[in-house]
Protein backbone atom coordinates (compact mmCIF):
# COMPACT_ATOMS: atom_id res chain seq x y z
CA UNK A 1 0.00 0.00 0.00
CA UNK A 2 1.06 3.56 -0.69
CA UNK A 3 2.78 5.64 1.99
CA UNK A 4 1.25 9.02 2.77
CA UNK A 5 3.12 11.93 4.34
CA UNK A 6 1.49 14.65 6.41
CA UNK A 7 2.65 17.91 7.93
CA UNK A 8 1.37 17.87 11.54
CA UNK A 9 1.36 19.74 14.82
CA UNK A 10 2.71 16.69 16.70
CA UNK A 11 5.66 18.49 18.31
CA UNK A 12 7.25 16.22 20.94
CA UNK A 13 7.42 12.81 22.54
CA UNK A 14 4.41 13.63 24.71
CA UNK A 15 2.39 14.42 21.60
CA UNK A 16 3.51 11.16 20.00
CA UNK A 17 2.43 9.29 23.15
CA UNK A 18 -1.00 10.93 22.89
CA UNK A 19 -1.60 9.96 19.26
CA UNK A 20 -0.08 6.46 19.54
CA UNK A 21 -3.23 4.61 20.67
CA UNK A 22 -5.33 6.40 18.04
CA UNK A 23 -2.96 5.62 15.16
CA UNK A 24 -2.23 2.07 16.34
CA UNK A 25 -5.95 1.31 16.37
CA UNK A 26 -6.57 2.94 12.98
CA UNK A 27 -3.58 1.78 10.91
CA UNK A 28 -1.59 -0.70 13.00
CA UNK A 29 1.39 -0.41 15.30
CA UNK A 30 4.18 -0.57 12.73
CA UNK A 31 2.45 1.35 9.93
CA UNK A 32 3.20 4.92 10.99
CA UNK A 33 5.96 7.15 12.33
CA UNK A 34 6.43 10.81 13.22
CA UNK A 35 9.63 12.75 12.59
CA UNK A 36 9.52 15.38 15.34
CA UNK A 37 13.03 16.54 14.37
CA UNK A 38 11.75 17.77 11.00
CA UNK A 39 10.48 21.38 11.13
CA UNK A 40 7.22 20.20 9.50
CA UNK A 41 6.77 17.38 12.07
CA UNK A 42 6.18 14.83 9.33
CA UNK A 43 3.91 11.86 9.88
CA UNK A 44 4.30 8.94 7.47
CA UNK A 45 1.44 6.43 7.34
CA UNK A 46 0.92 3.24 5.40
CA UNK A 47 -2.40 1.41 5.09
CA UNK A 48 -4.89 4.27 5.36
CA UNK A 49 -6.43 7.02 3.29
CA UNK A 50 -5.63 10.68 3.84
CA UNK A 51 -9.15 11.31 5.15
CA UNK A 52 -8.86 8.46 7.66
CA UNK A 53 -5.57 9.81 9.02
CA UNK A 54 -6.90 13.37 9.28
CA UNK A 55 -9.99 12.13 11.15
CA UNK A 56 -7.95 10.00 13.57
CA UNK A 57 -5.62 12.89 14.37
CA UNK A 58 -8.57 15.25 14.78
CA UNK A 59 -10.06 12.81 17.32
CA UNK A 60 -6.71 12.87 19.16
CA UNK A 61 -6.63 16.69 19.13
CA UNK A 62 -4.09 17.21 16.34
CA UNK A 63 -4.05 18.41 12.74
CA UNK A 64 -2.58 16.87 9.59
CA UNK A 65 -2.12 18.29 6.12
CA UNK A 66 -1.17 16.01 3.23
CA UNK A 67 2.23 16.92 1.78
N, C-alpha and C positions, 0 to 999 in steps of 0.2 A: 504494500500500500504506500501511497505517496506521503512524503513528509511535508508538513506545513510549518511555517515559521511565523511567529507573532511578536510584535513589539508589545511589551506589557508594562504594568506598574508594580511588578513583583520585584521588590528592591533588595531584600536581604534573606538570610537564612530563616528568620522568623516568618517571613511572607511565604517562603517555600514550604515551611512546615504547615502553614495554614491551608494552602491549596493542595497539598499532597493527598489527603483523603478524597477530595473532590475529583482530582485528575486520575488517581488510581482506580476509582470506581468507574469513571467514564471511559477511560482508554486503556487501562492496565498499567501495572506497576513499572514495567520497563519500556513503556512506549512514549515517554516524554522526559524532557529535561529543560531546566532554566539556566541560562548563562547570566548570572547576576553581575559578573565582571564587565560585561558588554554594556556600554552606555544606554543601549536600547532595551536592556533586560530581556533578551530574546528567549522565547519559549519555542521549543521544537517538539512537535507532536506527530505521532504516526498512528493511524487507525481510527481517525475521526474526521468529521467535516469541520470546516471553519466555523459554521454556525454552532455546532455542538460545543466546540472549545470555548467560543465566546460566551455561550450560555452557562457552561460550567464555571468559568471564571467569574461571571457576573454573580452567580449564586454564592461564590466564595468571597465576594466583595472586591474583585479586581477587574481590570479592563484588559482587553487584547485587541490588537489591530493587525490584520494580516499584512505581512511584508511582501 
